[in-house]
Structure formats: C-alpha cells, structure tokens
C-alpha cells in the first residue's frame, strides 16, 4: 500500500481583512486553526473536482484520477484512472460510486471492484444521491432513478441544481431565481420565487420542511451573496444570514437545523440563524479558491482547484475541532526532522488533554418509511412493498421483518422494493424494524386485508354495478 504523505508545517493565520462582512463585530470572534485536526492530504495529477466520505473511506476525484483512502490507516487503497470525469459521490450505503463525466453522462461504479455497472446518457449537469434514489439533473429533463433496480421513477423539470430531502420524500430543483419542489412521482408541489435575486448557486435541505439557498443579490455597488432559509410548503422566508454579505462566499453546509457552515477560500464560519451571529471561525489549509466542501460523519473534506484536498476530523456539531494523533509522514518539503518531531509532539499532547472530554451528541433514531401499493383486495392479491430506511448520524446495522407470520432477521439496511402474493383471505399484519449503530430502533407496521371473492362480488364485477 502506498502511504499518504502529510505535511505538518505550521501555516500562518490570515488577517481579519479576508472576512468580507458588513458587521465588524465578527473580527472579535476567535479563529480556530483546523490544521491541528488535519489527518489526510491528497494531491491529484489533474484538476481536482470533488471529494466524499463514507464511514472509514475518503474519496478524492481529479479530472482523470480517482483515489480512495482508508482514513484510519491512511493507506491509499485505490488509484484508478477514469479519464475526463468530474464530480464523484458515494451512494448512502457506500456500495456504489456515482460519477459525472465530460460527455455529460452519469456512470455508476461498483465501489469494491470499480467496474461500471450502469450508465445514463444525456446532457446532464449534476446529480444528487440519497438512500436508493439518484437525482440526475440536466437537459431535456431531469430524472429520478431507483438505484436498486436502475428504473426511472419520474421525469422532472430541466434545471441546474438539485437535492433530495432527508426523508427521501421530496425533490428540490433550482434554476436562475426559482426553486421547484416535487414529490417522488414528479408532481410539482410548490415553487419558491427569489425574484429579487440575481442567481441561485447552491441549495441544501435543513430538514424535511425547510431548505437553505445560497443566492446572489445586488447590494450597493457590489454583487454579494447570502444564505436564506425558506419553508418549502408555504414559500415563507424564515431566516437568513441577514446583514452578513460575503464577496466570495462559495459554499455552505447544514450543521444543524439552526447552524450553517459557510466557506470561502481558507476561512470557514459557523453561523447561528437564531442569533444571526457568527459563533466560530476556522482557518483552513490554503488561501486559494475552494472547489468543493463536504461535511459528513464527523469529517470536513475540502478540495481546492489547485489539485490539493484536505480531510479534517471535527465534532459532528463543529463545536470544536477534534485533535488526533498524527503519525509523521515526512515529505521532501520538510526542512529538518527536528521541526517534524516538535510539531507532532505538540499535537499528541493535545490529544491526551482533550479527546476524553469531547461532548457527545444525543443519538438520533433512524428514519423508516414502509409503503404498500394497496392495503386491501381479493385473493390472490399481489402487493408491491417499498422500504426506505436511513440513519442521520450513523448507519443502520440490522433489520427485522415479520411478514405474514414469517420472521427475517439480517444485518445491514433493508432498503428495497419487493412483491408478495397473498393466496388466502385474511388480515395480515406486516412489521419492519431497523436498528442503528447506537442501538436505537424504529418500527413500522402495515395491515393487508385480503378478501375471498363471493358469487355476488363476481356478479357485480361482471355487470358493472
């Protein structure tokens, strides 16, 4: 295995002049250097496009190169040439990697073998993935795909940006000044019109009812950006970054339903929507343009357009950086072994002092949705079932099904679609339960009523009355 080369050279803090805000009180907010929590650095030979995290793996995607690292061992597991490709993301269960290539096609790869297992040809601009749903965004239509079967679920409006809601029940698509909210059948539920905005750059769901929008507005003599929060049902503007306007605000991510991570060049901020104040500022590794940023599973992954990507270990709520012991992997740029020895010793000391006292968040129970195509009918009755399960702050480790008296208990996530035929009349109780990695259990029940068709029923069906 190749080892990842880390440079732990001390990086100086930038001056407060790099924070472009109207409110000067932000200058008093202390800057935390996230380099103390840097665990991996990667460089690609071609332009770096995106990164992603799944459990203990870090994916780094250059234009012609795909790398996967084991985060714990810091081993380079995969270094594969995939020419002329851009954005790459894991599916929710980590079994597949979705790639947008230069032909504007969406390609699906098996994570373990990296063999192509599917491809969707078209003029596609972007994609989003959650649970078993793949949202492909582009021309002439956007599409919603069931990844388990590869079958198209719905056609949607041709748009530029899109995201799937946390419970996988709604789709948000954005273009120019409008956001369109759909259900999984492709029915338009609502339109949010940002008529005073210049353009929409990014959208992120805060929860199942509220969505965040990064939009640009004319503000005096400058075009400046801010994040606004809208209710997707009422279209009501609930909150925003208010008077905080940033010249070069490029990305935002949802930390909690009340906190946002804002990022620009080598600085990031935690912004509280209730108090409308910046709670914390973070110093990142480079003072260059960010190409993408991912906040997931307690990791912050930042990719720059100069071919470098950095992975930081942080608390899931970003209340403080998580300091970890970094094994010294000396690069050619390191001036002397003495500098490395002193730096590493300092980091290890912080681990002994702080890692025991990291505040733990309350475990969030997994979400579970259980659908049936019909709840009643005549025997023999064939019913299509669909299970959607997800764990926001961890993963689902096992599931239980009691299906018409038959019990199933297995490891993993039960997310799937299947059919069952009830041959005999009766009331059948169906139960599904899932458990997350912290022991929390969520259950759902359905009752299917199967009737035996009588001569009178048959006569009515034949005569139409």
C-alpha angles and dihedrals in degrees: 000000000000115000123227113245113227126195114204096181113147112261117205121236118251121240122260088254089084091067106087106202136133092222108077092193087084089075088074093059108103119243117231115207107227091193086087085067097042110129105164139022124188133186124197125205091228133042109305111236110171148344136205141184131219118177104297098352130090118202119203118187123197123179092264102013139065121196130183122192132193101233097206098048094028089225121152102236100176135021107172131168112233105168124220097000130135131180117034128182138172120241115243093265093043093235095115139036118214117209133188109209133198091261085065091245125135113232126193118210132189105245096219099044100022088221117149110253100171145004135196113202121208146093094296124170103184145340141214128203133197130161106325094335126103117191112200113195124202151069137007089000139351115237138209113214132193102226093200093062102017088231123140112247100186146348115236138188120293104257143149109234130032144171137182119231119250092253091046093236101109137044124210119201124180135194131168103322103344139079119205121204118204137176121230092270091061094253113148108238102176146345124220112203118203091187095167094051124100094215144333116243106175141003130199130179113236091190136327094293105035133057132193121222128196104208136168123230137183105255115176109302093339137071104231134178134226138169119245129190120218133184105236093211101048099023086228118156102235102177143332143186082277112195093001105105121173125202094209105020101153108167143019132186131192113248097171133342087272103036134064133195109221120192137193127160108314096343132082130181137201106223121195111214094199097052093029089224137121108248100186141004125211128204111217129196106268139035094220136099116296113230097190140346131203128192109190142139093354094310132110112206119190125185122193127201091240092077096263127118129185131200119204128188110227138163111268090244091043090230088142138347117270108235115215136181109261118203110227113251103176118214127203089253092063106108100211138352089241093066091052093048094053094045094050092047090054093052094048090051090056090052092057091049102043117020094078091058101051108134114243121220123227111265115254115222116240119260119238131187121185120187135183126195089224137002099207143021146122125302128289086047122175114201127187114218129196128193123195115183130170139163115212098200102029138349140289110253104180144004139203128207129187102192114184090320096320116113126213124183118177143152123255135029118322094209104146149110122243143156132229131188119216106207098182134052119256145092112286121198114207122192132185125186130181130193127204129215091268095054099257114145130204124188137193130188135199132184121211116197113206118189130196110236113241129205089257091052090049091049092050091050091050096046096038097234 
